Amino acid sequence: MFQFAVIGVGNIGFRHAQLIQANPSAQLSAICDVNPARLNEAHVVLNQNSLVTTTDFEEVLQIPEVQIIHICTPNNLHAPMTIAALNAGKHVVCEKPMALSTRDCDAMIAAALNNNKYLFVVKQNRYNPLVVAVKQLLLKQGLGQIHQVVVNCFWNRNDAYYQKPSWRGTKKQDGGCLFTQFSHFIDILYYLTGDADCLSGYVQNATHQHSIEFEDSGAFLLKSHEQQAVITVNFNIGAFGQNMEGSITLLGSEGAVKIGGQYLNTLDYWLVNNYPKPELQTIVQQQANDYGSYKGSMSNHDKVIENVIDTLLGRATIATNGTEGRKIIELIEKMYRSVAR
């Protein structure tokens, strides 16, 4: 049985802890958070007497039985905490975004290599059955030549969301919407269509001037390397009342598909030559991560943990390693640089 620790038990970190507990091959050995009240609340709900709880990250690094550490802290802490854990001889599961710069990603990758440890980057939306179906279609070249891709991300993150915790909405700790809200959509774009160059971009802060230090909406024009497809990415965190749409549309010479809904959870369109629409009824039962006042991406973190265990047992290869995670940060950097031009 593998022993895990979770650093940061806010919304997503607490979810990690619960899913580690639920896996029969895993043992949750420690949780850590700088907020004592939040740490105590998580301890009570997790209801595990043997669980080490501490506000000291270094204390967790010194627990010899802990083999895997999940980093679920504010975005700017992902790199330094990941590097420290790898240097302490632990495997690391890093939540998205991997880091806030490719320079930090490079340092994380180097630490994993130097210590001969695994660095897993959380990209749970790659396990989404609809994404899997489209990926398989593309591997068979079922859409033919891809000539256009459209990504729409229209979510709701109101002022209350940014009031607590205080790191949200700050340029230094949060980084921006592409890092925090929409890096999963950019990951799926990369996963399905490969690398791309960003030709132009425009961002604005239309409705969150008093709550965030960066943009809340914008649009980007990209061009894919492999098939020279035109790609547009539109995003907004000011959708009225609730998340409105999280979708990706692919138009090819042999067909077109659209995964839509609020968080890539519905198959809105499928017309493909020689490939009938797949039966994916199970997707109806899958829900987004629900944090009460807001919802995130689809919850597939259990599969991330399964991949960690299977990789360590030699039954699988790492699903998304540091090099793969770095590509998403590189693409986000390209997009933000296009705005500055």
Contacts in CASP RR format, 6 or more apart in sequence:
PFRMAT RR
TARGET T0000
AUTHOR 0000-0000-0000
METHOD contacts of the structure
MODEL  1
MFQFAVIGVGNIGFRHAQLIQANPSAQLSAICDVNPARLNEAHVVLNQNS
LVTTTDFEEVLQIPEVQIIHICTPNNLHAPMTIAALNAGKHVVCEKPMAL
STRDCDAMIAAALNNNKYLFVVKQNRYNPLVVAVKQLLLKQGLGQIHQVV
VNCFWNRNDAYYQKPSWRGTKKQDGGCLFTQFSHFIDILYYLTGDADCLS
GYVQNATHQHSIEFEDSGAFLLKSHEQQAVITVNFNIGAFGQNMEGSITL
LGSEGAVKIGGQYLNTLDYWLVNNYPKPELQTIVQQQANDYGSYKGSMSN
HDKVIENVIDTLLGRATIATNGTEGRKIIELIEKMYRSVAR
1 25 0 8 1.000
1 26 0 8 1.000
1 27 0 8 1.000
2 25 0 8 1.000
2 26 0 8 1.000
2 27 0 8 1.000
2 67 0 8 1.000
2 68 0 8 1.000
2 308 0 8 1.000
2 309 0 8 1.000
2 312 0 8 1.000
3 26 0 8 1.000
3 27 0 8 1.000
3 29 0 8 1.000
3 65 0 8 1.000
3 66 0 8 1.000
3 67 0 8 1.000
3 68 0 8 1.000
4 20 0 8 1.000
4 26 0 8 1.000
4 27 0 8 1.000
4 28 0 8 1.000
4 29 0 8 1.000
4 66 0 8 1.000
4 67 0 8 1.000
4 68 0 8 1.000
4 69 0 8 1.000
4 70 0 8 1.000
5 28 0 8 1.000
5 29 0 8 1.000
5 30 0 8 1.000
5 31 0 8 1.000
5 32 0 8 1.000
5 52 0 8 1.000
5 60 0 8 1.000
5 63 0 8 1.000
5 66 0 8 1.000
5 68 0 8 1.000
5 69 0 8 1.000
5 70 0 8 1.000
6 13 0 8 1.000
6 16 0 8 1.000
6 17 0 8 1.000
6 20 0 8 1.000
6 28 0 8 1.000
6 30 0 8 1.000
6 31 0 8 1.000
6 32 0 8 1.000
6 69 0 8 1.000
6 70 0 8 1.000
6 72 0 8 1.000
7 31 0 8 1.000
7 32 0 8 1.000
7 33 0 8 1.000
7 57 0 8 1.000
7 60 0 8 1.000
7 69 0 8 1.000
7 70 0 8 1.000
7 71 0 8 1.000
7 72 0 8 1.000
7 73 0 8 1.000
7 81 0 8 1.000
7 85 0 8 1.000
8 31 0 8 1.000
8 32 0 8 1.000
8 33 0 8 1.000
8 71 0 8 1.000
8 72 0 8 1.000
8 73 0 8 1.000
9 17 0 8 1.000
9 31 0 8 1.000
9 32 0 8 1.000
9 33 0 8 1.000
9 38 0 8 1.000
9 39 0 8 1.000
9 42 0 8 1.000
9 72 0 8 1.000
10 33 0 8 1.000
10 38 0 8 1.000
10 42 0 8 1.000
10 72 0 8 1.000
10 165 0 8 1.000
11 289 0 8 1.000
11 291 0 8 1.000
12 72 0 8 1.000
12 95 0 8 1.000
12 289 0 8 1.000
13 70 0 8 1.000
13 72 0 8 1.000
13 95 0 8 1.000
14 42 0 8 1.000
14 45 0 8 1.000
15 289 0 8 1.000
15 299 0 8 1.000
15 301 0 8 1.000
16 70 0 8 1.000
16 72 0 8 1.000
16 93 0 8 1.000
16 95 0 8 1.000
16 301 0 8 1.000
16 305 0 8 1.000
17 28 0 8 1.000
17 31 0 8 1.000
17 42 0 8 1.000
17 46 0 8 1.000
18 46 0 8 1.000
19 301 0 8 1.000
19 302 0 8 1.000
19 305 0 8 1.000
20 26 0 8 1.000
20 27 0 8 1.000
20 28 0 8 1.000
20 70 0 8 1.000
20 305 0 8 1.000
21 28 0 8 1.000
21 46 0 8 1.000
21 48 0 8 1.000
22 302 0 8 1.000
23 302 0 8 1.000
23 305 0 8 1.000
23 306 0 8 1.000
23 309 0 8 1.000
25 309 0 8 1.000
26 305 0 8 1.000
26 309 0 8 1.000
28 46 0 8 1.000
28 48 0 8 1.000
28 51 0 8 1.000
29 50 0 8 1.000
29 51 0 8 1.000
29 52 0 8 1.000
29 63 0 8 1.000
29 65 0 8 1.000
29 66 0 8 1.000
30 51 0 8 1.000
30 52 0 8 1.000
30 53 0 8 1.000
30 54 0 8 1.000
30 60 0 8 1.000
30 63 0 8 1.000
30 66 0 8 1.000
31 39 0 8 1.000
31 42 0 8 1.000
31 43 0 8 1.000
31 46 0 8 1.000
31 51 0 8 1.000
31 52 0 8 1.000
31 53 0 8 1.000
31 54 0 8 1.000
32 39 0 8 1.000
32 53 0 8 1.000
32 54 0 8 1.000
32 55 0 8 1.000
32 56 0 8 1.000
32 57 0 8 1.000
32 59 0 8 1.000
32 60 0 8 1.000
33 39 0 8 1.000
33 42 0 8 1.000
33 55 0 8 1.000
34 55 0 8 1.000
35 55 0 8 1.000
36 55 0 8 1.000
39 53 0 8 1.000
39 54 0 8 1.000
39 55 0 8 1.000
40 53 0 8 1.000
42 53 0 8 1.000
43 51 0 8 1.000
43 53 0 8 1.000
52 59 0 8 1.000
52 60 0 8 1.000
52 63 0 8 1.000
54 60 0 8 1.000
57 81 0 8 1.000
57 84 0 8 1.000
60 66 0 8 1.000
60 69 0 8 1.000
61 69 0 8 1.000
61 84 0 8 1.000
61 85 0 8 1.000
61 88 0 8 1.000
61 90 0 8 1.000
62 88 0 8 1.000
66 90 0 8 1.000
67 90 0 8 1.000
67 91 0 8 1.000
67 312 0 8 1.000
68 90 0 8 1.000
68 91 0 8 1.000
68 92 0 8 1.000
68 93 0 8 1.000
68 308 0 8 1.000
68 312 0 8 1.000
69 85 0 8 1.000
69 90 0 8 1.000
69 91 0 8 1.000
69 92 0 8 1.000
69 93 0 8 1.000
70 92 0 8 1.000
70 93 0 8 1.000
70 94 0 8 1.000
70 95 0 8 1.000
71 77 0 8 1.000
71 78 0 8 1.000
71 81 0 8 1.000
71 82 0 8 1.000
71 85 0 8 1.000
71 92 0 8 1.000
71 93 0 8 1.000
71 94 0 8 1.000
71 95 0 8 1.000
72 95 0 8 1.000
73 81 0 8 1.000
74 165 0 8 1.000
74 167 0 8 1.000
74 173 0 8 1.000
74 174 0 8 1.000
75 97 0 8 1.000
75 99 0 8 1.000
75 100 0 8 1.000
75 167 0 8 1.000
75 173 0 8 1.000
75 174 0 8 1.000
75 175 0 8 1.000
75 179 0 8 1.000
75 180 0 8 1.000
76 100 0 8 1.000
76 167 0 8 1.000
76 172 0 8 1.000
76 173 0 8 1.000
76 174 0 8 1.000
76 175 0 8 1.000
77 173 0 8 1.000
78 94 0 8 1.000
78 95 0 8 1.000
78 97 0 8 1.000
78 98 0 8 1.000
78 99 0 8 1.000
78 100 0 8 1.000
78 104 0 8 1.000
79 98 0 8 1.000
79 99 0 8 1.000
79 100 0 8 1.000
79 104 0 8 1.000
79 105 0 8 1.000
79 107 0 8 1.000
79 108 0 8 1.000
82 92 0 8 1.000
82 94 0 8 1.000
82 108 0 8 1.000
82 111 0 8 1.000
82 119 0 8 1.000
83 107 0 8 1.000
83 108 0 8 1.000
83 111 0 8 1.000
85 92 0 8 1.000
86 92 0 8 1.000
86 108 0 8 1.000
86 111 0 8 1.000
86 112 0 8 1.000
86 114 0 8 1.000
86 115 0 8 1.000
86 117 0 8 1.000
86 119 0 8 1.000
87 111 0 8 1.000
87 115 0 8 1.000
89 115 0 8 1.000
89 117 0 8 1.000
90 117 0 8 1.000
91 117 0 8 1.000
91 118 0 8 1.000
91 119 0 8 1.000
91 120 0 8 1.000
91 308 0 8 1.000
91 312 0 8 1.000
92 112 0 8 1.000
92 117 0 8 1.000
92 118 0 8 1.000
92 119 0 8 1.000
92 120 0 8 1.000
93 120 0 8 1.000
93 122 0 8 1.000
93 304 0 8 1.000
93 305 0 8 1.000
93 308 0 8 1.000
94 108 0 8 1.000
94 119 0 8 1.000
94 120 0 8 1.000
94 121 0 8 1.000
94 122 0 8 1.000
95 122 0 8 1.000
96 121 0 8 1.000
96 122 0 8 1.000
96 123 0 8 1.000
96 183 0 8 1.000
96 184 0 8 1.000
96 187 0 8 1.000
96 328 0 8 1.000
97 179 0 8 1.000
97 180 0 8 1.000
97 183 0 8 1.000
97 328 0 8 1.000
97 329 0 8 1.000
97 332 0 8 1.000
98 105 0 8 1.000
98 108 0 8 1.000
98 121 0 8 1.000
98 322 0 8 1.000
98 325 0 8 1.000
98 326 0 8 1.000
98 328 0 8 1.000
98 329 0 8 1.000
99 105 0 8 1.000
99 108 0 8 1.000
99 329 0 8 1.000
100 175 0 8 1.000
100 179 0 8 1.000
100 329 0 8 1.000
101 329 0 8 1.000
101 333 0 8 1.000
102 326 0 8 1.000
102 329 0 8 1.000
102 330 0 8 1.000
102 333 0 8 1.000
105 322 0 8 1.000
105 325 0 8 1.000
105 326 0 8 1.000
105 329 0 8 1.000
105 330 0 8 1.000
106 326 0 8 1.000
108 119 0 8 1.000
108 322 0 8 1.000
109 119 0 8 1.000
109 322 0 8 1.000
109 323 0 8 1.000
109 326 0 8 1.000
111 117 0 8 1.000
111 119 0 8 1.000
112 118 0 8 1.000
112 119 0 8 1.000
112 322 0 8 1.000
118 308 0 8 1.000
118 311 0 8 1.000
118 312 0 8 1.000
118 318 0 8 1.000
118 321 0 8 1.000
119 321 0 8 1.000
119 322 0 8 1.000
120 304 0 8 1.000
120 307 0 8 1.000
120 308 0 8 1.000
120 311 0 8 1.000
120 318 0 8 1.000
120 319 0 8 1.000
120 320 0 8 1.000
120 321 0 8 1.000
121 320 0 8 1.000
121 321 0 8 1.000
121 322 0 8 1.000
121 324 0 8 1.000
121 325 0 8 1.000
122 301 0 8 1.000
122 304 0 8 1.000
122 320 0 8 1.000
123 184 0 8 1.000
123 187 0 8 1.000
123 191 0 8 1.000
123 304 0 8 1.000
123 319 0 8 1.000
123 320 0 8 1.000
123 324 0 8 1.000
123 325 0 8 1.000
123 328 0 8 1.000
124 184 0 8 1.000
124 297 0 8 1.000
124 298 0 8 1.000
124 299 0 8 1.000
124 300 0 8 1.000
124 301 0 8 1.000
124 303 0 8 1.000
124 304 0 8 1.000
125 131 0 8 1.000
125 184 0 8 1.000
125 185 0 8 1.000
125 187 0 8 1.000
125 188 0 8 1.000
125 264 0 8 1.000
125 297 0 8 1.000
125 298 0 8 1.000
125 300 0 8 1.000
126 132 0 8 1.000
126 135 0 8 1.000
126 187 0 8 1.000
126 188 0 8 1.000
126 191 0 8 1.000
126 319 0 8 1.000
126 320 0 8 1.000
127 300 0 8 1.000
127 303 0 8 1.000
127 304 0 8 1.000
128 259 0 8 1.000
128 264 0 8 1.000
128 265 0 8 1.000
128 283 0 8 1.000
128 286 0 8 1.000
128 298 0 8 1.000
128 300 0 8 1.000
129 280 0 8 1.000
129 282 0 8 1.000
129 283 0 8 1.000
129 286 0 8 1.000
130 259 0 8 1.000
130 264 0 8 1.000
130 265 0 8 1.000
130 266 0 8 1.000
130 267 0 8 1.000
130 280 0 8 1.000
130 283 0 8 1.000
131 188 0 8 1.000
131 191 0 8 1.000
131 192 0 8 1.000
131 259 0 8 1.000
131 264 0 8 1.000
133 267 0 8 1.000
133 278 0 8 1.000
133 280 0 8 1.000
134 192 0 8 1.000
134 250 0 8 1.000
134 257 0 8 1.000
134 259 0 8 1.000
135 191 0 8 1.000
135 192 0 8 1.000
137 143 0 8 1.000
137 257 0 8 1.000
137 272 0 8 1.000
137 275 0 8 1.000
138 146 0 8 1.000
138 192 0 8 1.000
138 250 0 8 1.000
140 275 0 8 1.000
142 254 0 8 1.000
142 255 0 8 1.000
142 272 0 8 1.000
142 273 0 8 1.000
142 274 0 8 1.000
142 275 0 8 1.000
143 250 0 8 1.000
143 252 0 8 1.000
143 253 0 8 1.000
143 254 0 8 1.000
143 255 0 8 1.000
143 256 0 8 1.000
143 257 0 8 1.000
143 272 0 8 1.000
144 252 0 8 1.000
144 253 0 8 1.000
144 254 0 8 1.000
144 255 0 8 1.000
145 227 0 8 1.000
145 252 0 8 1.000
145 253 0 8 1.000
145 254 0 8 1.000
146 193 0 8 1.000
146 224 0 8 1.000
146 227 0 8 1.000
146 229 0 8 1.000
146 250 0 8 1.000
146 251 0 8 1.000
146 252 0 8 1.000
147 227 0 8 1.000
147 229 0 8 1.000
147 230 0 8 1.000
147 251 0 8 1.000
147 252 0 8 1.000
147 253 0 8 1.000
148 229 0 8 1.000
148 230 0 8 1.000
148 231 0 8 1.000
148 249 0 8 1.000
148 250 0 8 1.000
148 251 0 8 1.000
148 252 0 8 1.000
149 189 0 8 1.000
149 192 0 8 1.000
149 193 0 8 1.000
149 224 0 8 1.000
149 229 0 8 1.000
149 230 0 8 1.000
149 231 0 8 1.000
149 232 0 8 1.000
149 248 0 8 1.000
149 249 0 8 1.000
149 250 0 8 1.000
149 251 0 8 1.000
150 231 0 8 1.000
150 232 0 8 1.000
150 234 0 8 1.000
150 247 0 8 1.000
150 248 0 8 1.000
150 249 0 8 1.000
151 185 0 8 1.000
151 186 0 8 1.000
151 189 0 8 1.000
151 231 0 8 1.000
151 232 0 8 1.000
151 233 0 8 1.000
151 234 0 8 1.000
151 247 0 8 1.000
151 248 0 8 1.000
151 249 0 8 1.000
152 234 0 8 1.000
152 235 0 8 1.000
152 245 0 8 1.000
152 246 0 8 1.000
152 247 0 8 1.000
152 248 0 8 1.000
152 249 0 8 1.000
153 181 0 8 1.000
153 182 0 8 1.000
153 185 0 8 1.000
153 233 0 8 1.000
153 234 0 8 1.000
153 235 0 8 1.000
153 236 0 8 1.000
153 245 0 8 1.000
153 246 0 8 1.000
154 234 0 8 1.000
154 235 0 8 1.000
154 236 0 8 1.000
154 238 0 8 1.000
154 239 0 8 1.000
154 243 0 8 1.000
154 244 0 8 1.000
154 245 0 8 1.000
154 246 0 8 1.000
155 181 0 8 1.000
155 236 0 8 1.000
155 237 0 8 1.000
155 238 0 8 1.000
155 239 0 8 1.000
155 243 0 8 1.000
155 244 0 8 1.000
155 246 0 8 1.000
155 262 0 8 1.000
155 296 0 8 1.000
156 237 0 8 1.000
156 238 0 8 1.000
156 239 0 8 1.000
156 240 0 8 1.000
156 241 0 8 1.000
156 242 0 8 1.000
156 243 0 8 1.000
156 244 0 8 1.000
156 294 0 8 1.000
157 181 0 8 1.000
157 208 0 8 1.000
157 216 0 8 1.000
157 237 0 8 1.000
157 238 0 8 1.000
157 294 0 8 1.000
158 238 0 8 1.000
158 241 0 8 1.000
158 294 0 8 1.000
159 208 0 8 1.000
159 210 0 8 1.000
159 211 0 8 1.000
160 293 0 8 1.000
161 168 0 8 1.000
161 293 0 8 1.000
161 294 0 8 1.000
162 168 0 8 1.000
162 169 0 8 1.000
162 208 0 8 1.000
162 211 0 8 1.000
162 212 0 8 1.000
163 211 0 8 1.000
167 173 0 8 1.000
167 174 0 8 1.000
168 174 0 8 1.000
168 180 0 8 1.000
168 212 0 8 1.000
169 175 0 8 1.000
169 176 0 8 1.000
169 180 0 8 1.000
169 211 0 8 1.000
169 212 0 8 1.000
169 213 0 8 1.000
169 214 0 8 1.000
170 212 0 8 1.000
170 213 0 8 1.000
171 213 0 8 1.000
171 214 0 8 1.000
174 180 0 8 1.000
174 212 0 8 1.000
174 213 0 8 1.000
174 214 0 8 1.000
175 214 0 8 1.000
176 212 0 8 1.000
176 214 0 8 1.000
176 215 0 8 1.000
177 214 0 8 1.000
177 215 0 8 1.000
177 216 0 8 1.000
177 235 0 8 1.000
177 237 0 8 1.000
178 186 0 8 1.000
178 235 0 8 1.000
178 332 0 8 1.000
178 335 0 8 1.000
178 336 0 8 1.000
179 332 0 8 1.000
181 235 0 8 1.000
181 237 0 8 1.000
182 235 0 8 1.000
183 328 0 8 1.000
183 332 0 8 1.000
184 297 0 8 1.000
185 233 0 8 1.000
185 235 0 8 1.000
185 246 0 8 1.000
185 248 0 8 1.000
185 264 0 8 1.000
186 233 0 8 1.000
186 328 0 8 1.000
186 331 0 8 1.000
186 332 0 8 1.000
186 335 0 8 1.000
187 325 0 8 1.000
187 328 0 8 1.000
188 248 0 8 1.000
188 264 0 8 1.000
189 196 0 8 1.000
189 231 0 8 1.000
189 233 0 8 1.000
189 248 0 8 1.000
189 331 0 8 1.000
190 196 0 8 1.000
190 327 0 8 1.000
190 328 0 8 1.000
190 331 0 8 1.000
192 248 0 8 1.000
192 250 0 8 1.000
193 224 0 8 1.000
193 226 0 8 1.000
193 227 0 8 1.000
193 229 0 8 1.000
193 231 0 8 1.000
193 250 0 8 1.000
194 224 0 8 1.000
194 225 0 8 1.000
194 226 0 8 1.000
195 224 0 8 1.000
195 225 0 8 1.000
195 226 0 8 1.000
195 327 0 8 1.000
195 331 0 8 1.000
196 222 0 8 1.000
196 223 0 8 1.000
196 224 0 8 1.000
196 225 0 8 1.000
196 231 0 8 1.000
196 331 0 8 1.000
196 334 0 8 1.000
197 222 0 8 1.000
197 223 0 8 1.000
197 225 0 8 1.000
197 334 0 8 1.000
198 220 0 8 1.000
198 221 0 8 1.000
198 222 0 8 1.000
198 331 0 8 1.000
198 334 0 8 1.000
198 335 0 8 1.000
198 337 0 8 1.000
198 338 0 8 1.000
199 221 0 8 1.000
199 222 0 8 1.000
199 223 0 8 1.000
199 338 0 8 1.000
200 220 0 8 1.000
200 221 0 8 1.000
200 338 0 8 1.000
200 341 0 8 1.000
201 218 0 8 1.000
201 219 0 8 1.000
201 220 0 8 1.000
201 221 0 8 1.000
201 335 0 8 1.000
201 338 0 8 1.000
201 339 0 8 1.000
202 218 0 8 1.000
202 219 0 8 1.000
202 220 0 8 1.000
202 339 0 8 1.000
203 214 0 8 1.000
203 215 0 8 1.000
203 217 0 8 1.000
203 218 0 8 1.000
203 339 0 8 1.000
204 215 0 8 1.000
204 216 0 8 1.000
204 217 0 8 1.000
204 218 0 8 1.000
205 212 0 8 1.000
205 214 0 8 1.000
205 215 0 8 1.000
205 216 0 8 1.000
205 217 0 8 1.000
206 216 0 8 1.000
206 217 0 8 1.000
206 236 0 8 1.000
206 238 0 8 1.000
207 216 0 8 1.000
207 217 0 8 1.000
207 238 0 8 1.000
208 216 0 8 1.000
208 237 0 8 1.000
208 238 0 8 1.000
216 236 0 8 1.000
216 237 0 8 1.000
216 238 0 8 1.000
217 235 0 8 1.000
217 236 0 8 1.000
217 237 0 8 1.000
217 238 0 8 1.000
218 234 0 8 1.000
218 235 0 8 1.000
218 236 0 8 1.000
219 232 0 8 1.000
219 233 0 8 1.000
219 234 0 8 1.000
219 235 0 8 1.000
220 232 0 8 1.000
220 233 0 8 1.000
220 335 0 8 1.000
220 338 0 8 1.000
221 230 0 8 1.000
221 231 0 8 1.000
221 232 0 8 1.000
222 230 0 8 1.000
222 231 0 8 1.000
222 232 0 8 1.000
222 233 0 8 1.000
222 335 0 8 1.000
223 229 0 8 1.000
223 230 0 8 1.000
223 231 0 8 1.000
224 231 0 8 1.000
233 335 0 8 1.000
239 245 0 8 1.000
242 262 0 8 1.000
242 295 0 8 1.000
243 262 0 8 1.000
243 263 0 8 1.000
243 288 0 8 1.000
243 294 0 8 1.000
243 295 0 8 1.000
243 296 0 8 1.000
244 262 0 8 1.000
245 260 0 8 1.000
245 261 0 8 1.000
245 262 0 8 1.000
246 260 0 8 1.000
246 261 0 8 1.000
246 262 0 8 1.000
246 263 0 8 1.000
246 264 0 8 1.000
247 258 0 8 1.000
247 259 0 8 1.000
247 260 0 8 1.000
247 261 0 8 1.000
247 264 0 8 1.000
247 268 0 8 1.000
248 258 0 8 1.000
248 259 0 8 1.000
248 260 0 8 1.000
248 264 0 8 1.000
249 256 0 8 1.000
249 257 0 8 1.000
249 258 0 8 1.000
249 269 0 8 1.000
250 256 0 8 1.000
250 257 0 8 1.000
250 258 0 8 1.000
254 272 0 8 1.000
254 273 0 8 1.000
254 274 0 8 1.000
255 271 0 8 1.000
255 272 0 8 1.000
255 273 0 8 1.000
256 269 0 8 1.000
256 270 0 8 1.000
256 271 0 8 1.000
256 272 0 8 1.000
257 267 0 8 1.000
257 269 0 8 1.000
257 270 0 8 1.000
257 271 0 8 1.000
257 272 0 8 1.000
258 267 0 8 1.000
258 268 0 8 1.000
258 269 0 8 1.000
258 270 0 8 1.000
259 266 0 8 1.000
259 267 0 8 1.000
259 268 0 8 1.000
260 266 0 8 1.000
260 267 0 8 1.000
260 268 0 8 1.000
261 268 0 8 1.000
262 288 0 8 1.000
262 295 0 8 1.000
263 288 0 8 1.000
263 295 0 8 1.000
263 296 0 8 1.000
263 297 0 8 1.000
263 298 0 8 1.000
264 297 0 8 1.000
264 298 0 8 1.000
265 283 0 8 1.000
265 286 0 8 1.000
265 287 0 8 1.000
265 288 0 8 1.000
265 298 0 8 1.000
266 283 0 8 1.000
267 277 0 8 1.000
267 278 0 8 1.000
267 280 0 8 1.000
267 283 0 8 1.000
270 277 0 8 1.000
270 278 0 8 1.000
286 298 0 8 1.000
286 299 0 8 1.000
286 300 0 8 1.000
287 298 0 8 1.000
287 299 0 8 1.000
288 295 0 8 1.000
288 296 0 8 1.000
288 297 0 8 1.000
288 298 0 8 1.000
288 299 0 8 1.000
289 295 0 8 1.000
289 296 0 8 1.000
289 297 0 8 1.000
289 298 0 8 1.000
289 299 0 8 1.000
290 296 0 8 1.000
304 319 0 8 1.000
307 316 0 8 1.000
307 318 0 8 1.000
307 319 0 8 1.000
310 316 0 8 1.000
311 317 0 8 1.000
311 318 0 8 1.000
END
